[in-house]
Amino acid sequence: MRHFGHFIALAALAAGSPVMAQRSTSAVVGDVESPVLLFSVRGKASAKPDVGTISGGVQSTSNNASEAMRMNNRKMASVIDTIRSAGVKSKDIQTSGISLRKHYEWENDKRVEKGFRASNSINVHIRNTEDLGKILQAIVDSGATNINGPNFSLEDDSKLVEEARAKAIKKAAALAQSYAKQTGFREAKLVSITEGYGSEAELLYNLAPAEAAADAAAGTVPVEVGEVAREVSITARYRLVK
């Protein structure tokens, strides 16, 4: 009965600790003389992105399928020339979809055939995010009608992942030592760690009023690049030592 009561006390401490407030979970397993703590904790790091990806496209409609495609080809060629003139390299421009199909419209509650519609879409990676608004506006001015994005990312996120990992490990170690101290053990020794990680966009990076006003006057699309985050989650086992 004495051993059983000791185990329950440790489990109750785990449930009532600040661990949950830190988006972590914990459990106590093993025998009472040398119990094992099991933590799931997360570390997160954020940085301003250095790549913005947008998608854009053009559409053309004609009674003749070949003419619809030719019209659309000319429109897309103009859009691509504009993007290249803005300094975007060919390797960062990629066709994402081309289609040609019959076009219908509704007239007097009836679906009526109205020729053919051609469409062409591209993805563009912009590696200088300060130029993103200007390039977006130029794409529209050159004839693009379908714009989506931007999606922000990092060319190399390894340092950000490493920072998030370090935070997670530090948090797990601090929690383990806290458990050891509060339950009468001398220390907590690491047994194992497993890891997973994810990403997200967050924390809008606001343009200064003067910059926003300048963009509006220049006829560019206002863009806020925000920050991107990397989150590392680890599951760590620590053994409590007398």
Long-range contacts (C-beta under 8 A, 24 or more apart in sequence): 3-31, 3-32, 6-32, 7-32, 7-35, 9-183, 10-35, 10-183, 13-179, 13-182, 13-183, 14-179, 17-175, 17-178, 17-179, 19-175, 22-171, 22-175, 24-171, 24-175, 26-175, 26-179, 30-239, 33-242, 34-239, 34-240, 34-241, 34-242, 35-239, 35-240, 36-191, 36-237, 36-238, 36-239, 36-240, 37-175, 37-176, 37-179, 37-188, 37-237, 37-238, 37-239, 37-240, 38-235, 38-236, 38-237, 39-172, 39-175, 39-176, 39-234, 39-235, 39-236, 39-237, 39-238, 40-233, 40-234, 40-235, 41-168, 41-171, 41-172, 41-175, 41-233, 41-234, 41-236, 42-168, 42-171, 42-231, 42-232, 42-233, 42-234, 43-163, 43-164, 43-165, 43-166, 43-167, 43-168, 43-169, 43-170, 43-171, 43-231, 43-232, 43-234, 44-164, 44-167, 44-229, 44-230, 44-231, 44-232, 45-160, 45-161, 45-163, 45-164, 45-167, 45-229, 45-230, 46-160, 46-202, 46-203, 46-227, 46-228, 46-229, 46-230, 47-154, 47-160, 47-227, 47-228, 48-129, 48-205, 48-225, 48-226, 48-227, 48-228, 49-129, 49-152, 49-153, 49-154, 49-201, 49-225, 49-226, 49-227, 49-228, 50-127, 50-129, 50-154, 50-155, 51-125, 51-126, 51-127, 51-129, 51-152, 51-153, 51-154, 51-155, 52-125, 52-126, 52-129, 52-132, 52-149, 52-150, 52-151, 52-152, 52-223, 52-225, 53-123, 53-124, 53-125, 53-126, 53-149, 53-150, 53-151, 53-152, 53-153, 54-123, 54-124, 54-126, 54-132, 54-135, 54-136, 54-139, 54-147, 54-148, 54-149, 54-150, 54-151, 55-96, 55-121, 55-122, 55-123, 55-124, 55-146, 55-147, 55-148, 55-149, 56-121, 56-122, 56-124, 56-139, 56-144, 56-146, 56-147, 56-148, 57-97, 57-119, 57-120, 57-121, 57-122, 57-144, 57-145, 57-146, 58-119, 58-120, 58-143, 58-144, 58-145, 58-146, 59-117, 59-118, 59-119, 59-145, 59-146, 60-117, 60-118, 60-119, 61-103, 61-114, 61-115, 61-116, 61-117, 61-118, 62-115, 62-116, 62-118, 63-115, 63-116, 64-115, 64-116, 65-100, 65-116, 65-118, 68-100, 68-115, 68-116, 68-117, 68-118, 69-100, 69-118, 71-118, 72-118, 72-119, 72-120, 73-120, 75-120, 75-143, 76-120, 76-122, 78-142, 78-143, 79-122, 79-139, 79-142, 79-143, 79-144, 80-122, 81-142, 82-138, 82-139, 82-141, 82-142, 83-124, 83-135, 83-138, 83-139, 86-131, 86-134, 86-135, 86-138, 87-128, 87-131, 88-124, 88-125, 88-126, 88-135, 92-124, 92-125, 92-126, 92-127, 93-122, 93-123, 93-124, 93-125, 94-122, 94-123, 94-124, 95-120, 95-121, 95-122, 96-121, 96-122, 96-123, 97-121, 119-146, 121-146, 126-150, 127-155, 129-223, 129-225, 132-221, 132-223, 132-225, 133-215, 133-220, 133-221, 133-222, 133-223, 134-218, 134-220, 134-221, 136-220, 136-221, 136-223, 137-219, 137-220, 137-221, 140-221, 150-223, 151-201, 152-201, 152-225, 152-226, 152-228, 153-228, 154-228, 157-199, 157-228, 157-230, 160-228, 160-229, 160-230, 161-197, 161-230, 161-232, 163-230, 164-197, 164-229, 164-230, 164-231, 164-232, 165-195, 165-197, 165-232, 165-234, 167-232, 168-195, 168-232, 168-233, 168-234, 169-193, 169-234, 169-236, 172-234, 172-236, 172-238, 176-236, 176-238, 179-238, 179-240, 180-238, 180-240, 180-241, 183-240, 185-240, 185-241, 185-242, 186-241, 186-242, 187-240, 187-241, 188-238, 188-239, 188-240, 188-241, 189-238, 189-239, 189-241, 190-236, 190-237, 190-238, 191-237, 191-238, 191-239, 192-236, 192-237, 193-234, 193-235, 193-236, 193-237, 194-234, 194-235, 195-232, 195-233, 195-234, 195-235, 196-232, 196-233, 196-234, 197-230, 197-231, 197-232, 197-233, 198-230, 198-231, 198-233, 199-228, 199-229, 199-230, 199-231, 200-228, 200-229, 200-231, 201-226, 201-227, 201-228, 201-229, 202-226, 202-227, 202-228, 202-229, 203-227, 203-229
